[in-house]
Amino acid sequence: MTDDVYDEPPHTGASLDGLPPLREVIRSIDLMAKKSLGQNFILDLNLTRRIARIAAPLAERTIVEIGPGPGGLTRGLLMEGARRVVAIERDERCRPALEAIQQAYPGRLEVHFADAVGFDFRALLAPGETATIIANLPYNIATVLLVGWLEADPWPPWWERMVLMFQREVADRIVAEPNTKAYGRLAVITQWRTVPRLALTLKPDAFTPPPKVSSAIVEFTPRAVLDPPCNAATLGRITQAAFGQRRKMLRVSLKQVVPHPELLLAKVGIDPQWRGEKLSVSDFARLAIALDGEAF
């Protein structure tokens, strides 16, 4: 699977929204990125607008953004026509920059200073309303947030689409196919509930400060119908066991969830000598259904 690579020279000069360039913004509020918060800022508004366009059209949508920082992606979303952006930011130092954006876009930006982990996102939406999540996720909580959004019930979820930034290694694990080194629990839960697509790769110099690795943007489209449907928590238990000891055969690794794995595997028609990486997403879902349906 291939994706675009963004390697254009960073553009951080005059913008079209009447606000100062982002480099001037972070200098004026003395905003140094904190490693403890997983912060790496994108200062190129051409790039943030390109990221926003991955989820286009935005005009009639509510956008939930995690970790806006000084507002580079926020400004890109608003410049590309997002009707409403709801931003969740933990770092109070970013308040002046985000308040300036609120003034430039009256009534279109709502900011909550809170920790995104454990946040009640549904409370942001009107009954029956859905949102699109677009975020340059802080690296230290990216996987935690993603798994929480994927495993939540009921399904379909409160979000209709996600466009999320990860370290490239994590993105590769999300879209990995069976019988590959990157294939594991994250690929199974993601591909069972969504159709993920690698949309864009960014080199380290796209960020301030530059991280040590490349990053990638993944677009997620939720599956309206799960095939086959199973319990998300049970699927999580099985994949955790299968990939927690990925070099062991399933008849051994699945003893963490069932006393006699051979009986469970036989029920689904899976060779007990296979390893987890050989199973398809559908295979894991069928195992979860079988585990919940009978005692072994």
Helices and strands as residue ranges (DSSP letters): E 4-6, H 22-28, G 35-37, H 45-54, E 62-66, H 72-79, E 84-89, G 92-94, H 95-104, E 109-113, G 121-124, E 131-135, H 142-151, E 159-167, H 168-175, H 185-193, E 194-202, G 204-206, E 215-222, H 232-244, H 250-253, G 254-256, H 261-268, G 276-278, H 281-293
